[in-house]
Amino acid sequence: MASQDPQSPPAVDGGHIVLVEDDDGLRMLVTRLLGESGYRVTGCRNAIEFWRHLPAGGVDLVLLDVMLPGTSGLDLLRALRARSTVPVIMVSARNEEADRVLGLELGADDYVAKPFGRPELLARVRAVLRRASMAALSPSNPASEVLTFSGWGLDMRSRSLVDPEGAAVDLSGAEYDLLLVFLEHPGRVLGRETILELSRARLGSPTDRSVDTLVSRLRRKLEPPEGLPPVIKTVRGAGYMLASKVEHA
């Protein structure tokens, strides 16, 4: 039977976090930390326990360690993204660019490296949950929350993207945040550091390829029909630019 770490009573506004961590001591420590901060936490040692717990109730966030016995955290993220858009923060003792890039490629919303301090972890958790909560709220003026560009439409209420043919296109949390940066600054050349400053997510650092990889992934999803110019242009030596007019539908 899957084990569940002790839980602290959730605060009124607390969410349910599933923590997947094979280190018993760290799992207990993080569970206590999050519980004291008002979250309900379910602890899992591996992918098998995770899948047992996931259907049991609503999950607001997954804290997922990269290095797990058996199925790795990255493989678990890949499988999770095939069936759910629940926010995911990857955790790893190896603060390597390759891990961060792959995590973003697979749809992670944020990334925190061990050893991490209490303030950083809580800030990341709150930020990701806040973004998810804001996306679920209905705005007072719905029409102003739909952005159109080159035939595409982004509904900021549901964080949903629709292509020019009317088909829905899935976006991870990081992809959505990056697209929003471009839509809020059309025609402006944005370098790595500027994208990081403007983004609501932790996409990486100016010295690694996380931003470049995420831009490439987003560009593939926005690839226009043959013969038409790209929606996001590369400006050699300077950065990237949204080459479309943005309108509020």
C-alpha positions, 0 to 999 in steps of 0.5 A: 500500500502506498504510504502517505506522509503526515499532513498538516491541516490546510489553511482556508486557501491552501491547495493540495500538493503531491510531492514525489521524492524518494528521500524519506527525510527530505520528503518529511521535511518538505511535507512539514514545511508546506503543511505549516504554510497551509497546504495539504500534502500527499507524499509519494516515493516513486511513480507507482505511488504517484499514480495511486494517489493522483485519481484520489482527489483534486491536485493543485500542484505536483512537486516532482524530483528528477532522480527517482528510482525506477521511472525517472521524474522526467519520464513521469512528467512526460506521462503526466503531460499526456493526460493532465495539465496540472502545474508541475515544479521539477526538483533536482540536486543536479542544477544542470542546464540539460535537466532544466531544458528537458523539463521545460521541453516536457512541460514543466512550469518551474524548476528549483534546484537542491539545496533550496531554502524555505523562502525560495520553495514557498515563493515558487509554489505560491507563484505557480499556484497563483498563475493557475488560480488567475487563469481559472478566474473569469474576467469582468470584461471577457472580450478584452481577455482574448488576444488575436494575432496572425489568425491565432487566438489566445484566451487568457481566461482559460489559457487556451490557444486556437490556431487559424483553423479553429483547432486547440493547441496545448500549451504548458505553463511555461509556453503560455507565459512566454507567448504572453510576453511576446503578445504584450510586446509585439514588434519589440526585439526581446533578448534572453535577459529581457524575456526572463525579466518580463516572464511570470515563470522561471524559465532559466538563466541568461547563461543557459539555453532554456529560453532558446529551447522554449522559444524553439518549442513555441515556434514549432507550435506556431509554425505557419503554413508553407510560404508564410513568414514565421510568427516569431522571428529570430533577430540574429545577435539580438533575440526574438520578436513577435512579427504580428499585429496583436488585437483584443478580440 
